[in-house]
Amino acid sequence: MAGKQPSKQFGFTREMLPVGEAVPALVDAHRRKAWEAYQNLPYPTTREEAWRRTSLRSLEVDTLRLAGDGQSAGAPSSTPEQYLTPLTEGRAGGRAFLSGQKVAVDLAPSLAEKGIVFTDLLTAAEKHPALLKKIYGQILDPEEGKFAALTGAFAPNGIFVYVPRGVDVDQTLHSMFLSPGGGLAHFSQLFIYLEEGASLTYIHETSSTVGRNGISVQNDFLPSDLPNRPNVGRNGISTEQNLSGENFEIYVGQGANLKFIELQTLGRNVWSFGHKKAQVGRDAKLDWVVGAVGAHLSKHFLSLDLLDQGAEGLVSGMFFANGKQHLSYNTRQNHLAPNTYSNLLFKGALSETGRSVWRGMVYVAPGARHTDGYQTNRNLILSEGARATSIPGLEILNDEVRCSHGATVGKVDPEQMFYLQARGIPHAEAERLIVQGFFDEVLDNIPLASVRERLTNAVLRKLT
């Protein structure tokens, strides 16, 4: 019967928790709380509304192992050169590599002198506990989902960013979470806290680098027609399943401004799960851009809380699913105070048998009058076997608002294709131009040309 799935559980035990006297008390307590939530929460199935169109039946949970502590700090030697090239275009203020349990962080001395903290979670818990307490576990509750709890319990480390009151960071910070190895579960956390009047541009990238025996499975993307051999793909590349779990907690204080760019370029053997929440204070602004082109299956929950008057939240995303990829996003814009504004735009392209699911909700609280809230999802279908599901929603509890939603699913406009081909442009090149133009509305929100180029190249590779 549809929706009937066997109950699954990961083979992780309490004894595997990274807790104890050697762990900072703040982190230890949170991990234990998350473990309790993980034990109490059911494994997601398609009987749940949030997961109705995303099945985890093929995820081999009993074969996954926790990533060991043998990873060295810094970028692994197998990291592709493109990932070692900074995306900050001469404006680099700091960079962090998170791989396994180790983190290598580099922060410009001029920024450190301003009181900016850019470090790993464990160091923050030891050296800046009062600052970390402001955000750690304060925005994202492990009870929100099985994978939120799993990540909170087993993430060995994470990244913590703090910008003091009134500090305008005119240099970009960049972090990368690298998921090496095959058959492993990798978990990471990101915490960004901006005090009143602060501003920051931040880039975070999640990628995988190597499979079993160090064979690369990074984002040249495995082809969809892999030979039918267990854990082995074309040219002997490992396709052993990996799991990537991410928790984000973001706070933008009164009058502060955060430009947050999130990239996901995981390999085709990775199952990616994320719970990501942001809170925006009075007269503050968050501009959140998401680019996702990797993973075998991706299921992410993005939530935006507008806490006080004048809070503004912009969310724009682009994704491309081809082969047998399944990319799913649940987004939520919560207007909790009057005179707040949000605008969400997600665009997706799908080819071959790629699948996408987007479910959005604009919530307006009873007292949140004079709210402006908008959400739009547009999908471009490039193959007969591709499929997109779009489910926008509104929950409005007062009658003094301006809110709307829209969703479209369509194929390439034949008139556009005819126009280009009539001018001597081959079909394949014409399709590439149309897809590029389709995503330009999102790409234009990214201030860094290097990031736009990274995403554009990833899209073009999928069209070859």
C-alpha positions in Angstrom: 0.0 0.0 0.0 1.3 3.5 -0.8 2.9 5.2 2.1 3.4 2.0 4.1 7.1 1.9 4.9 9.0 -0.2 7.4 10.3 1.6 10.4 14.0 2.2 10.2 16.6 3.3 12.8 20.2 4.2 12.4 22.8 2.0 14.1 24.0 4.8 16.3 24.0 4.3 20.0 24.3 6.5 23.1 27.8 5.2 23.6 28.8 6.8 20.3 27.8 10.3 21.5 30.7 12.8 21.5 30.0 13.7 25.2 31.9 13.5 28.5 34.3 15.5 30.7 36.5 16.4 27.7 33.6 18.2 26.0 32.6 21.8 27.0 29.6 21.7 29.3 27.4 23.8 27.0 28.0 21.4 24.1 27.7 18.3 26.2 24.3 19.4 27.5 23.0 20.2 24.1 24.1 16.9 22.6 22.5 14.9 25.4 19.2 16.9 24.9 19.4 16.3 21.1 19.9 12.5 21.7 16.8 12.3 23.8 14.8 14.1 21.1 16.3 11.7 18.5 15.2 8.7 20.4 11.7 10.0 20.9 11.1 11.1 17.3 9.9 8.7 14.6 11.8 7.9 11.5 10.2 10.0 8.7 7.9 8.2 6.3 5.6 9.4 3.5 2.7 9.2 5.9 3.9 12.5 7.3 2.7 15.5 5.3 6.1 17.2 5.3 7.6 14.0 3.8 4.7 12.8 1.7 6.5 13.1 -1.6 10.1 12.2 -0.4 10.7 8.6 0.3 13.7 7.4 2.3 13.0 3.7 1.5 16.4 3.3 -0.4 18.5 4.9 2.3 20.6 2.1 3.9 20.6 3.4 7.4 22.0 0.3 8.9 25.2 0.5 6.8 26.2 4.0 7.6 29.0 4.6 10.1 29.8 7.8 12.0 32.8 9.6 10.5 35.9 8.9 12.6 38.2 11.3 14.2 41.1 10.5 11.9 40.4 13.5 9.6 43.1 16.1 9.8 42.5 19.8 10.0 42.3 21.9 7.0 41.4 21.0 3.4 42.0 17.4 2.5 44.8 16.8 0.0 42.2 15.5 -2.5 40.2 18.7 -2.5 39.7 19.9 -6.1 41.6 23.1 -6.9 38.4 24.9 -7.7 37.4 24.6 -4.0 40.7 25.9 -2.8 40.3 29.0 -4.8 38.6 31.7 -2.6 35.2 32.9 -3.8 35.6 36.2 -2.1 37.3 38.1 -5.0 40.0 39.9 -3.0 37.6 40.7 -0.2 38.5 37.7 1.9 38.2 38.4 5.6 38.3 34.8 6.7 37.9 31.2 5.7 37.1 27.9 7.4 37.4 24.3 6.4 35.3 21.8 8.3 36.1 18.1 7.7 35.4 15.3 10.1 36.0 16.5 13.6 38.6 19.1 12.7 38.2 22.7 11.7 40.9 25.0 10.3 39.9 28.7 10.5 41.8 31.8 9.3 40.5 35.3 10.2 42.1 38.5 9.1 43.8 40.2 12.1 42.0 43.5 11.3 38.6 41.8 11.8 39.7 40.1 15.0 40.7 43.5 16.3 37.1 44.7 15.8 35.9 41.9 18.1 34.6 39.6 15.4 34.7 35.9 16.3 35.1 33.3 13.6 36.0 30.0 15.0 34.8 26.4 15.5 32.0 25.4 17.9 34.2 23.7 20.5 36.6 26.6 20.7 33.7 29.0 21.0 32.3 27.0 23.8 35.6 27.2 25.7 36.7 30.8 24.9 33.4 32.6 24.2 30.7 30.7 26.1 28.6 33.8 26.9 28.5 34.7 23.2 27.7 31.1 22.1 24.9 30.9 24.6 23.1 33.7 22.7 22.4 31.4 19.8 23.4 27.7 20.4 20.1 25.8 20.6 18.1 29.0 21.0 16.7 29.1 17.5 16.6 25.5 16.3 15.0 23.0 18.7 16.2 19.4 18.1 12.5 18.3 18.5 11.8 19.8 15.1 12.8 16.7 13.2 14.6 13.4 13.4 17.5 14.7 11.4 17.7 18.0 13.3 18.1 15.9 16.5 20.5 13.5 14.8 22.7 16.3 13.7 22.5 18.1 17.1 23.6 14.9 18.9 26.4 13.7 16.6 27.9 16.8 14.9 31.5 16.6 16.2 32.0 20.3 15.5 30.7 23.4 13.7 31.3 27.0 12.8 30.5 30.0 15.0 30.4 33.6 13.7 29.8 36.6 15.9 29.8 40.3 14.8 29.7 42.9 17.6 27.3 45.8 17.7 27.7 48.4 14.9 30.6 46.6 13.2 30.3 46.7 9.4 32.4 43.8 8.0 33.5 45.0 4.6 35.3 41.7 3.9 33.6 38.4 3.1 33.7 35.3 5.3 33.6 31.9 3.7 33.3 28.4 5.2 33.2 25.0 3.6 31.9 21.7 5.0 33.7 18.8 3.2 32.2 15.3 3.4 34.9 12.8 2.6 34.8 9.0 2.7 32.1 6.5 1.7 29.5 4.8 3.8 29.8 7.5 6.4 27.4 9.9 8.2 28.8 13.5 8.4 27.1 16.2 10.5 27.9 19.9 10.8 26.4 23.0 12.4 26.6 26.7 11.6 25.9 29.6 13.9 25.8 33.2 12.8 25.0 36.0 15.3 24.9 39.7 14.3 24.4 42.3 17.1 22.5 45.5 16.6 23.6 47.5 13.6 26.2 45.0 12.4 26.6 43.9 8.7 28.2 40.9 7.1 28.4 38.9 3.8 28.9 35.2 4.4 29.3 32.2 2.0 28.9 28.7 3.2 29.5 25.7 0.9 28.7 22.0 1.5 30.5 19.6 -0.8 31.9 16.0 -0.9 35.4 15.2 -2.1 36.3 11.6 -2.0 34.7 8.1 -1.9 36.1 4.8 -0.7 39.8 4.4 -1.4 40.1 8.2 -2.0 38.4 8.0 -5.4 36.8 11.4 -6.2 33.1 11.7 -6.4 32.9 15.5 -6.3 30.7 17.6 -8.4 31.6 16.5 -11.9 28.5 14.4 -10.9 28.2 10.7 -11.5 26.2 9.8 -14.6 22.7 8.4 -14.2 23.4 5.2 -16.1 25.8 3.6 -13.6 26.6 -0.1 -14.1 24.6 -2.4 -11.9 27.4 -3.3 -9.4 27.1 -2.7 -5.7 28.8 0.5 -4.6 30.7 0.8 -7.9 30.0 3.2 -10.7 31.5 4.0 -14.1 35.3 4.0 -14.1 35.2 2.3 -10.7 34.0 5.3 -8.8 32.5 4.5 -5.4 28.8 5.1 -5.1 28.5 3.9 -1.5 25.9 6.0 0.3 26.9 8.9 2.4 24.7 11.0 4.7 25.2 14.7 5.2 23.3 16.4 8.1 23.3 20.2 8.6 21.8 22.5 11.3 21.9 26.3 10.8 21.0 28.9 13.5 21.1 32.5 12.4 20.2 35.7 14.3 20.2 39.2 12.7 19.9 41.8 15.4 18.1 45.1 15.4 19.1 47.2 12.4 21.7 44.6 11.3 22.2 43.3 7.7 23.2 39.9 6.6 23.9 38.6 3.1 24.0 34.8 3.4 24.9 32.7 0.4 24.5 28.9 0.7 25.9 26.5 -1.9 25.3 22.7 -2.1 27.6 20.8 -4.5 27.5 17.3 -3.0 28.2 14.1 -5.0 25.6 11.8 -6.3 26.1 9.2 -3.5 25.1 11.7 -0.8 21.8 11.9 1.0 21.5 15.5 2.3 19.3 16.6 5.2 19.1 20.1 6.8 17.2 22.1 9.3 18.0 25.8 8.9 16.3 28.7 10.9 16.9 32.4 11.0 15.5 35.1 13.2 15.4 38.8 12.1 15.0 41.6 14.6 13.6 45.1 14.4 14.5 47.0 11.2 17.0 44.3 10.3 17.4 42.6 6.9 18.4 39.1 5.9 19.1 38.3 2.2 19.5 34.5 1.9 20.5 32.9 -1.4 20.5 29.2 -1.9 22.1 27.3 -4.8 21.7 23.5 -4.9 22.9 21.3 -7.7 24.2 18.1 -6.0 23.3 15.1 -3.9 21.3 12.0 -4.7 18.4 13.1 -2.4 18.2 16.3 -0.6 15.5 17.3 2.0 15.9 20.7 3.7 13.7 22.8 5.9 14.3 26.6 5.8 12.5 28.8 8.2 12.5 32.6 8.6 11.1 34.3 11.7 10.5 38.1 11.4 10.4 39.0 15.1 9.8 42.8 15.2 8.6 45.8 13.2 10.5 46.6 10.1 12.1 43.1 9.9 12.8 42.1 6.3 13.6 38.7 4.9 14.5 37.9 1.3 15.0 34.3 0.3 16.0 33.3 -3.3 16.9 29.8 -4.4 17.9 27.9 -7.5 18.2 24.1 -7.9 18.8 21.7 -10.8 17.9 18.0 -10.6 18.9 15.6 -13.3 19.6 11.9 -13.6 17.8 10.3 -10.6 18.2 13.3 -8.3 15.4 14.2 -5.9 15.7 17.7 -4.4 13.1 18.8 -1.8 12.7 22.1 0.1 10.2 23.1 2.8 10.2 26.8 3.3 8.4 28.9 5.9 8.1 32.7 6.3 6.8 33.5 9.8 5.6 37.1 10.3 5.4 37.5 14.0 5.1 41.3 14.3 3.4 44.1 12.4 5.0 46.0 9.5 7.3 43.1 8.4 8.2 42.1 4.8 9.3 38.8 3.2 9.7 37.7 -0.4 10.7 34.2 -1.4 11.6 33.1 -4.9 12.7 29.5 -5.7 13.5 28.4 -9.2 14.2 24.9 -10.3 15.2 23.2 -13.6 14.7 19.4 -14.1 15.9 17.0 -16.8 16.1 13.3 -17.4 14.2 11.8 -14.4 15.0 14.5 -11.9 12.4 15.3 -9.3 11.8 18.3 -7.1 9.3 19.0 -4.3 8.8 22.5 -2.9 6.4 23.2 -0.1 6.1 26.8 1.1 4.1 28.6 3.8 3.7 32.2 4.7 2.4 32.5 8.2 1.0 35.8 9.6 0.4 35.9 13.4 -2.8 37.6 14.7 -1.0 40.7 15.8 1.2 41.0 12.6 -0.8 43.6 10.8 0.3 45.5 7.7 2.4 42.5 6.7 3.7 42.1 3.2 4.5 38.5 2.4 5.2 36.9 -1.0 6.3 33.5 -2.2 6.9 32.2 -5.8 8.2 28.9 -7.1 8.9 28.4 -10.8 10.0 25.2 -12.4 11.4 24.5 -15.9 10.9 20.9 -17.2 13.5 19.9 -19.8 12.6 16.2 -20.2 9.5 14.1 -20.4 10.6 12.0 -17.4 11.2 15.0 -15.1 8.7 16.1 -12.5 8.2 19.0 -10.2 5.7 19.3 -7.4 5.0 22.8 -6.0 2.7 23.4 -3.0 2.5 27.1 -1.8 0.4 28.0 1.2 -0.8 30.9 3.3 -1.9 31.0 6.9 -3.1 34.4 7.8 -4.6 35.2 11.1 -5.6 38.9 10.6 -7.2 40.8 7.8 -4.8 43.8 7.4 -2.1 42.2 5.2 -0.9 42.0 1.7 0.2 38.4 0.9 0.3 36.3 -2.2 1.8 33.1 -3.6 2.3 31.6 -7.0 3.7 28.5 -8.6 4.4 27.4 -12.2 5.6 24.3 -13.8 6.3 24.4 -17.6 8.5 23.4 -20.5 10.8 25.5 -22.6 8.8 28.0 -24.6 8.8 26.8 -28.2 8.8 30.3 -29.4 12.0 31.1 -27.6 13.6 28.0 -28.9 12.5 28.8 -32.5 13.8 32.4 -32.2 17.2 31.2 -31.2 17.4 28.3 -33.7 16.2 30.6 -36.5 19.4 32.7 -35.9 21.7 29.7 -36.3 22.0 28.6 -32.7 22.0 24.8 -32.3 19.3 23.3 -30.2 21.6 22.3 -27.3 23.2 25.7 -27.1 19.8 27.4 -27.3 18.6 25.3 -24.4 21.6 26.3 -22.4 20.9 30.0 -23.1 17.3 29.6 -22.0 18.2 27.8 -18.8 20.8 30.5 -18.0 18.3 33.2 -18.6 15.7 31.3 -16.4 18.2 31.4 -13.4 19.4 35.0 -13.9 16.8 36.4 -11.6 18.3 34.4 -8.7 22.0 34.7 -9.8 21.6 38.5 -9.9 21.0 38.5 -6.1 24.6 37.2 -5.6 27.0 40.0 -5.3 30.2 38.0 -6.1 30.9 37.1 -9.7 33.0 34.0 -8.6 29.9 32.5 -6.9 27.7 33.2 -9.8 30.3 31.6 -12.1 30.5 28.5 -9.8 26.7 27.9 -9.9 26.4 28.7 -13.6 29.2 26.2 -14.5 27.5 23.5 -12.4 24.2 24.1 -14.3 26.0 24.0 -17.7 27.7 20.7 -16.8 24.2 19.2 -16.2 23.2 20.3 -19.7 26.1 18.6 -21.6 
